[in-house]
Amino acid sequence: MEAAWIIATILGGLGLFFAGSDMLTGNLRSLANRRIQQEIARVASSIPAGLMWGAILGAITQSTQIVTFILVGLLMARMIDARRALPMIVGANVGASVIIFVVTLDIEIVVLMALGGSGILMTMQRFQNWQAVLRAVFGLCLLYYGLVLLKMGAAPIAEEPFFKEMMAGAGGSPMAALAIGAVLTLISQSSVSVSLLAIAFAASGLLSFEQTVMVAYGTNLGSSIATWLLSGQIRGTARQVAMYQFSFNIVGCIVLVPLFYTETLFGFPPLMAAVQSLSDDVGQQIAFAYLFFNMIAGFVLLPLIAPSERLLARLYPPTEQEDESRLAYLSDHVAGNPEIALIMAEKEQLRLLQRLTRYIDVPRLPEAGQRARRMAELREAFRSVHRQAGIYIDDLADDRLVAENHERVYRIVDRHSRLETLEAALAEFAEAAPLLQGSAALEDIRIALIEGLDAVLLSFVEAMESGDPEDMALIQRITGDRGELMEGVRRQFLSDETVSLGREEKLGLLQLTGLFERLIWMLREMTQKAPLAITQEES
């Protein structure tokens, strides 16, 4: 029964960790307006500032893993870039080292209170405008408490005889102590807990000072391995941060383990002697050793921030999905010039329009799994670019609205809203089309609707791209009212007694024809009310 409890607790911890990480990232993304991006960029704009804020985060969270995944969330939300995140990782490792000095500090109560408070407030109508913030806090608490559950699930293992024998088995081998520290940290998900256990064993005489130091070094190594395992699902730029944290403690071991043996054999450099001279208490001595490990690793890596960034970018380049999710034209550089910003905003919108043609290819994929994955990729990339562009467009409407550009700004804002609605309807059509795939009676109409919409959409994008009056007039003609036509199709199949349709087929036909009719109307409305000015200027 106890074994089942341990397994369930560990699995529950992993589930909370991954759910919290996803919730934190998603809601940080929704909060990522340009002013917040600029504020984060400002406070971490230099290496000293990044070190300071990283150290503060490390000291507050008591976990380099949590800091790492907070930064991963910020990167995935595009609120920070890798260049600013790497110094924060260095600072977080140093900041988290002070935990052993203040081990009596317990923030689990604070986390539980934040978890309960944010959960309650999320259900209250008056806090609807704070949903993204509350959900981000709730996700962070889930992430943190997931790690707490992992520690709870692994805690009984520390009481097992094999565990104590493993610690005592470090005997005269510092390398065995290093390995034991790494393994136990990997199991318990807490370098601090293992370090404190090692301190207790040292106080009882089971471990020497040197072996306890190596256990402390091993806990840093185990923490990095745990981060590597937990980041296995992360790809692209965000993985650069996780792997930098992984390499941080690897570098620390590469530097400090040989120094340890050099001092043991030759008495130089007197690093361990300096640690012992700082305090008579073995606990504080190990705390200083733990701190020095992270400080020395930081000193080694800090001058190498730029080459480290380049190396990580080569090893873990942005994924195609990441590139698709980024702005191509709008940036802070162009935002300061209203005329250029208007042009770049319309170019981003044209780029979004061009992407919509890819949605029609989704129903043509043979497998449901392929269709679901492709649709998720398309929608994630579209929403990301649309959201990021919307930040700049909102600023244009707020700060750059003058008599000369009033109409153009209004059209850009209007078009951006229409793009969001058009994308949602097109995604719904692409997801509904396969519902009729197995129907012999409706297969022809399904194909006709897909191919017809594809042709209209391609013509629409070409017309918006060219801005040619003849092309625009053609779109006006081919996007005329299709209500009567679609109603005739519905009557033909639903009223014909010779055609036997099941309930799902009838619902699928109604949904697909209704969406087709709606999409054609939406394209016509955008052509009439929100044509692109850049195409008119270029023509």
Secondary structure, 3 states (H helix, E strand, C coil): CHHHHHHHHHHHHHHHHHHHHHHHHHHHHHCCCHHHHHHHHHHCCCHHHHHHHHHHHHHHHCCHHHHHHHHHHHHHCCCCCHHHHHHHHHHHHHHHHHHHHHCCCCCHHHHHHHHHHHHHHHCCHHHHHHHHHHHHHHHHHHHHHHHHHHHHHHHHHHHCHHHHHHHHCCCCCHHHHHHHHHHHHHHHCCHHHHHHHHHHHHHCCCCCHHHHHHHHHHHHHHHHHHHHHHCCCCCCHHHHHHHHHHHHHHHHHHHHHHHHHHHHHHCCCCHHHHHHHHCCCHHHHHHHHHHHHHHHHHHHHHHHHHHHHHHHHHHCCCCHHHHHCCCCCCCHHHHCCHHHHHHHHHHHHHHHHHHHHHHHHHHHCCCHHHHHHHHHHHHHHHHHHHHHHHHHHHHHHHHCCCCCCHHHHHHHHHHHHHHHHHHHHHHHHHHHHHHHCCCCCCHHHHHHHHHHHHHHHHHHHHHHHHCCHHHHHHHHHHCCCCHHHHHHHHHHHHHCCCCCCCHHHHHHHHHHHHHHHHHHHHHHHHHHHCCCHHHHHHC
